[in-house]
Amino acid sequence: MFRVEPIEDESFSHVLGRFRRANVLSYGTLSELLNINSDDSKEPLCGRAEVENWERPSSRAHPSEQALDELCRVMQLEKETLSDRLIYPSKESVGIGQWHLQTRLCSACYAQVPIHRMRWQRSDLAVCEDHGCKLLSACPGCGVGFRLPSLWAEGRCDRCWLSFSHMGKVVKRGVSITESSM
């Protein structure tokens, strides 16, 4: 397996997506790798749908402790490194309004380091703490919402192909939109 080193403040979904792409793993194949060490008499640790849900913020799904241990083994990472990236706590542990479920980004941050950051999903933030610009939840060029961070292989809008790093300066309907004025 190719090891993918998480970057500071990178979201779990983005790290997991980079790992799957680097190793050309489908959700099902990753599920099979995680279930290799499970006892045959027991239920598998996780199925394909569960692995897929780990990358979906709206599902608020987390790996079980056992599945997280196996995921860390497969990814060759310390458990603390990966568990710190689980940004969607359970409904029981934290109020449901703590996290913004729609994927958001700051194009200025993305231009510096092309990753999805955990802090962009905090519901108490509307603007980037570093750049003072509005956190975007849709492409300013065409209005389409962003895909899951785990699918950000190209770093651009899937509809109009506008680069995430250039979304801060877009002309739409004859009006110049810059992140600092949003």
Buried (B, 14 or more C-beta within 10 A) or exposed (E): EEEBEBEEBBBBBBBBBBBBBEBEBEBEBBBBBBBEEBEEEEEBBBBBEBBBBBBBBEBBBBBEEBBBBBBBBBBEBEEEEBBEBBBBBEEEEEEEEBBBBEBBBBBBBBBEEBBBBBBBBBEEBEBBEEBEBBBBBBBBBBEEBBBBBBBBEEBBBBEEEBBBBBBBEBEEEEEEBBBEEE
